Amino acid sequence: MTSTGLFSDNLSGLSAGTTYYFRAKATGSLTVYGDELNFTTGLTPPALTTSAADNITTDSAVLHGSLDSLGDYASANVSFEWGATSGNLTQQTAPRAMTSTGVFSDSLSGLPAGTTYYFRARATGSLTVYGDELSFTTELTPPALTTSAADNITTDSAVLHGSLDSLGDYTSANVSFEWGATSGNLTQQTAPRAMTSTGAFSDSLSGLSAGTTYYFRARATGSLTVYGDELSFTTGLTPPALTTSAADNITTDSAALHGSLDSLGDYTSANVSFEWGATSG
């Protein structure tokens, strides 16, 4: 240097967490020194990863992260920052100390349905480091529906009933019934119809077998499917069939009545007789 002024030099390849001493030096026909000063390089920080949230419901979720390295620290206090605005994570879970690498999780509850939340893992000590910011969206509140008792039950038909009690966070729901002859295995379905407001709905079944128990439940589908309780009904037995035949041997005070039992239907026996009187009907 041929004139007064500042000068600088960069050092690299230093060890983390180490104190170094230095002084300025000027050489010519003699050597002079500035005062000796020192600095300490920073410790290698912990490294951590934000992992995907799971167990997401309408009002809750579980956040996951992993402490991948403690760096030059003996422990780190890990937690999650979270909030409803990306880059503005104003909420924080309770920190917990970790003295070795591994995964950690926290549960969130009381969240509004159908809302996107942002979160990132965080490790604090003498400095704070973060994992990447991720997001999840709570589920919409599903429709609610009720399965009601079947009626108009005959030997081969019945009418199923249900009610859409709430649309939840949806504007419409496609309602129908699942049904079958085996509880828990309802392989048949009535034709879905869209409902945009709450109310009752029904469907008729025909071509059923006599004397058979059928199981059914109301169903609402959209981006998810929800069900009412499973109920059952039993179709009636096929009744006996009989014919009234013409009376004969008619006198002034007597007559012989005749009839025939043409089928027992689904019964093994039938008690037959005649009803009679002096007035029709």
C-alpha positions as CSV (number, residue, x, y, z in Angstrom):
1,M,0.0,0.0,0.0
2,T,1.4,3.4,-0.9
3,S,-1.1,5.4,1.0
4,T,-3.1,5.0,4.2
5,G,-6.5,3.2,4.1
6,L,-8.3,0.0,5.0
7,F,-7.4,-3.5,3.9
8,S,-9.2,-6.8,4.4
9,D,-8.7,-10.5,3.8
10,N,-11.1,-13.5,3.8
11,L,-10.4,-16.7,5.6
12,S,-12.1,-20.0,4.7
13,G,-11.8,-23.7,5.6
14,L,-12.0,-22.9,9.3
15,S,-13.3,-25.3,11.9
16,A,-16.7,-24.7,13.4
17,G,-17.0,-23.5,17.0
18,T,-13.3,-22.5,17.2
19,T,-11.7,-19.3,18.5
20,Y,-9.1,-17.8,16.2
21,Y,-6.7,-14.9,17.0
22,F,-5.4,-12.4,14.5
23,R,-3.5,-9.1,14.1
24,A,-2.7,-6.7,11.3
25,K,0.9,-6.8,10.1
26,A,3.0,-4.4,8.0
27,T,6.5,-5.3,6.8
28,G,9.2,-3.4,5.1
29,S,12.6,-2.6,6.5
30,L,11.0,-3.5,9.7
31,T,7.8,-5.3,10.8
32,V,5.0,-3.8,12.9
33,Y,1.8,-5.2,14.2
34,G,-1.7,-4.1,15.2
35,D,-3.3,-5.3,18.4
36,E,-4.2,-9.0,18.6
37,L,-8.0,-9.6,18.4
38,N,-10.0,-12.8,18.1
39,F,-13.2,-14.2,16.7
40,T,-15.1,-17.5,17.2
41,T,-16.6,-19.4,14.2
42,G,-20.2,-20.5,14.6
43,L,-21.3,-24.0,15.6
44,T,-22.6,-26.2,12.9
45,P,-26.4,-25.9,13.3
46,P,-28.9,-28.7,13.6
47,A,-30.5,-30.0,10.4
48,L,-34.1,-30.9,10.2
49,T,-36.8,-31.9,7.7
50,T,-40.5,-31.1,7.6
51,S,-42.5,-34.2,6.6
52,A,-46.1,-34.4,5.3
53,A,-49.0,-34.1,7.7
54,D,-51.4,-37.0,8.1
55,N,-54.5,-38.2,10.0
56,I,-56.2,-35.1,8.5
57,T,-59.9,-34.7,9.5
58,T,-62.4,-31.8,9.4
59,D,-60.8,-30.2,12.5
60,S,-57.4,-31.9,13.2
61,A,-54.1,-33.1,11.7
62,V,-50.8,-34.6,12.8
63,L,-47.6,-32.8,11.9
64,H,-44.3,-34.7,11.3
65,G,-40.7,-33.7,11.2
66,S,-37.3,-35.3,11.7
67,L,-34.1,-34.0,13.4
68,D,-31.5,-35.2,11.0
69,S,-28.4,-33.9,12.7
70,L,-27.6,-32.0,15.9
71,G,-24.6,-30.3,14.2
72,D,-22.2,-29.2,16.9
73,Y,-24.9,-29.0,19.6
74,A,-25.7,-31.5,22.3
75,S,-29.4,-31.0,22.1
76,A,-32.1,-29.0,20.2
77,N,-35.6,-27.9,21.2
78,V,-37.8,-28.9,18.3
79,S,-41.4,-27.8,17.5
80,F,-43.6,-26.7,14.6
81,E,-44.6,-23.3,13.5
82,W,-48.0,-23.2,11.7
83,G,-50.7,-20.9,10.5
84,A,-53.3,-20.2,7.8
85,T,-51.1,-17.9,5.8
86,S,-48.0,-19.0,3.9
87,G,-44.9,-17.2,5.3
88,N,-46.7,-16.0,8.3
89,L,-46.7,-18.9,10.7
90,T,-47.8,-17.3,14.0
91,Q,-48.7,-20.4,15.9
92,Q,-46.2,-22.7,17.5
93,T,-46.5,-26.2,19.2
94,A,-44.8,-26.8,22.5
95,P,-41.0,-27.3,22.1
96,R,-39.4,-30.5,23.4
97,A,-35.7,-31.2,23.8
98,M,-34.0,-33.9,21.7
99,T,-30.5,-35.1,22.4
100,S,-30.3,-37.4,19.4
101,T,-31.6,-37.5,15.9
102,G,-35.0,-38.9,15.1
103,V,-38.6,-38.1,14.2
104,F,-41.0,-36.0,16.1
105,S,-44.7,-35.2,15.7
106,D,-47.4,-32.9,17.1
107,S,-51.2,-33.0,16.9
108,L,-53.3,-29.9,16.0
109,S,-57.0,-29.8,16.9
110,G,-59.9,-27.4,16.8
111,L,-59.2,-26.3,13.2
112,P,-61.9,-25.1,10.9
113,A,-63.1,-27.5,8.1
114,G,-62.0,-27.0,4.5
115,T,-59.0,-24.7,5.4
116,T,-55.4,-24.8,4.2
117,Y,-52.7,-24.6,6.8
118,Y,-49.0,-24.1,6.4
119,F,-46.3,-25.5,8.8
120,R,-42.6,-26.1,9.1
121,A,-40.3,-27.9,11.6
122,R,-38.2,-25.7,13.8
123,A,-35.2,-26.3,16.0
124,T,-34.0,-23.7,18.5
125,G,-30.9,-23.3,20.7
126,S,-28.4,-20.5,20.6
127,L,-29.8,-20.1,17.0
128,T,-33.0,-21.2,15.2
129,V,-33.2,-23.3,12.1
130,Y,-36.2,-24.4,10.0
131,G,-37.3,-27.1,7.7
132,D,-39.2,-26.4,4.5
133,E,-42.7,-25.0,4.7
134,L,-45.4,-27.6,3.8
135,S,-49.2,-27.4,3.8
136,F,-52.3,-29.5,4.4
137,T,-56.1,-28.8,4.0
138,T,-58.6,-30.0,6.5
139,E,-61.5,-32.0,5.2
140,L,-64.9,-30.5,4.5
141,T,-67.7,-31.3,6.9
142,P,-69.5,-34.3,5.3
143,P,-73.2,-34.6,4.7
144,A,-75.2,-36.3,7.5
145,L,-78.1,-38.7,6.7
146,T,-80.4,-41.1,8.4
147,T,-81.7,-44.5,7.2
148,S,-85.4,-44.9,8.1
149,A,-87.6,-48.0,8.3
150,A,-88.8,-49.6,5.1
151,D,-92.6,-49.8,4.5
152,N,-95.1,-51.0,1.9
153,I,-93.5,-54.4,2.3
154,T,-95.1,-57.2,0.2
155,T,-93.9,-60.7,-0.9
156,D,-91.7,-59.2,-3.6
157,S,-91.4,-55.4,-3.0
158,A,-90.7,-52.7,-0.4
159,V,-90.1,-49.0,-0.2
160,L,-86.9,-47.7,1.4
161,H,-86.7,-44.4,3.2
162,G,-83.9,-42.0,4.3
163,S,-83.4,-38.4,5.0
164,L,-80.5,-36.0,4.2
165,D,-80.2,-34.2,7.5
166,S,-77.3,-31.8,6.6
167,L,-75.2,-31.0,3.5
168,G,-72.2,-30.2,5.7
169,D,-69.9,-28.0,3.7
170,Y,-71.2,-29.2,0.4
171,T,-73.7,-27.6,-1.9
172,S,-75.3,-30.9,-3.0
173,A,-75.1,-34.6,-2.4
174,N,-76.0,-37.7,-4.5
175,V,-78.2,-39.9,-2.4
176,S,-79.2,-43.5,-2.9
177,F,-79.6,-46.8,-1.0
178,E,-77.2,-49.8,-0.8
179,W,-79.0,-53.1,-0.2
180,G,-78.6,-56.8,-0.3
181,A,-79.5,-60.1,1.4
182,T,-76.4,-60.2,3.5
183,S,-75.7,-57.8,6.4
184,G,-72.5,-55.9,5.8
185,N,-72.3,-56.9,2.1
186,L,-74.8,-54.6,0.4
187,T,-73.9,-55.2,-3.3
188,Q,-77.0,-53.6,-4.9
189,Q,-77.6,-49.8,-5.2
190,T,-80.5,-47.7,-6.2
191,A,-80.1,-45.0,-8.8
192,P,-78.4,-41.9,-7.2
193,R,-80.3,-38.5,-7.3
194,A,-78.8,-35.1,-6.5
195,M,-80.2,-33.2,-3.5
196,T,-79.3,-29.5,-3.0
197,S,-81.2,-29.2,0.3
198,T,-82.0,-31.4,3.3
199,G,-85.1,-33.6,3.2
200,A,-86.5,-37.1,2.9
201,F,-85.9,-39.5,0.0
202,S,-87.3,-42.9,-0.9
203,D,-86.7,-45.7,-3.4
204,S,-88.9,-48.7,-4.3
205,L,-87.5,-52.3,-4.7
206,S,-89.3,-54.9,-6.7
207,G,-88.6,-58.5,-7.8
208,L,-87.6,-59.5,-4.3
209,S,-87.8,-63.1,-3.0
210,A,-90.7,-63.9,-0.7
211,G,-89.9,-64.6,3.0
212,T,-86.4,-63.1,2.7
213,T,-84.6,-60.6,5.0
214,Y,-83.0,-57.7,3.2
215,Y,-80.5,-55.2,4.6
216,F,-80.1,-51.6,3.5
217,R,-78.6,-48.2,4.3
218,A,-78.9,-44.7,3.0
219,R,-75.8,-43.4,1.2
220,A,-74.6,-39.9,0.1
221,T,-71.7,-39.5,-2.3
222,G,-69.6,-36.5,-3.5
223,S,-65.9,-36.1,-3.0
224,L,-66.4,-38.5,-0.2
225,T,-69.1,-41.1,0.7
226,V,-71.1,-41.3,4.0
227,Y,-73.7,-43.7,5.2
228,G,-76.7,-44.0,7.4
229,D,-77.2,-47.0,9.8
230,E,-77.9,-50.4,8.3
231,L,-81.5,-51.5,8.8
232,S,-83.5,-54.5,7.6
233,F,-86.9,-55.7,6.5
234,T,-88.4,-59.1,5.6
235,T,-90.6,-59.7,2.6
236,G,-93.9,-61.5,3.3
237,L,-94.4,-65.2,2.6
238,T,-96.4,-66.1,-0.5
239,P,-99.9,-66.9,0.8
240,P,-102.0,-69.9,0.0
241,A,-104.2,-69.6,-3.1
242,L,-107.8,-71.0,-3.1
243,T,-111.0,-70.9,-5.1
244,T,-114.6,-70.6,-4.1
245,S,-116.8,-72.9,-6.2
246,A,-120.5,-72.9,-6.8
247,A,-122.8,-74.2,-4.0
248,D,-125.0,-77.2,-4.8
249,N,-127.5,-79.5,-3.2
250,I,-129.6,-76.4,-2.4
251,T,-132.9,-77.0,-0.6
252,T,-135.3,-74.7,1.2
253,D,-133.1,-74.8,4.3
254,S,-129.7,-76.2,3.3
255,A,-126.9,-76.0,0.8
256,A,-123.4,-77.5,0.2
257,L,-120.5,-75.1,-0.1
258,H,-117.4,-76.0,-2.2
259,G,-113.9,-74.6,-2.5
260,S,-110.4,-75.8,-3.5
261,L,-107.0,-75.1,-2.0
262,D,-104.9,-74.5,-5.1
263,S,-101.5,-73.7,-3.5
264,L,-100.0,-73.6,-0.1
265,G,-97.6,-70.8,-1.2
266,D,-94.7,-70.7,1.2
267,Y,-96.6,-72.4,4.0
268,T,-96.7,-76.1,5.0
269,S,-100.4,-76.1,5.9
270,A,-103.5,-74.0,5.9
271,N,-106.7,-74.2,8.0
272,V,-109.6,-73.9,5.5
273,S,-113.2,-72.9,6.1
274,F,-116.1,-70.8,4.7
275,E,-117.4,-67.5,5.7
276,W,-121.0,-66.9,5.0
277,G,-123.9,-64.7,5.8
278,A,-127.1,-63.1,4.4
279,T,-125.4,-59.8,3.4
280,S,-122.8,-59.5,0.6
281,G,-119.5,-58.3,1.8
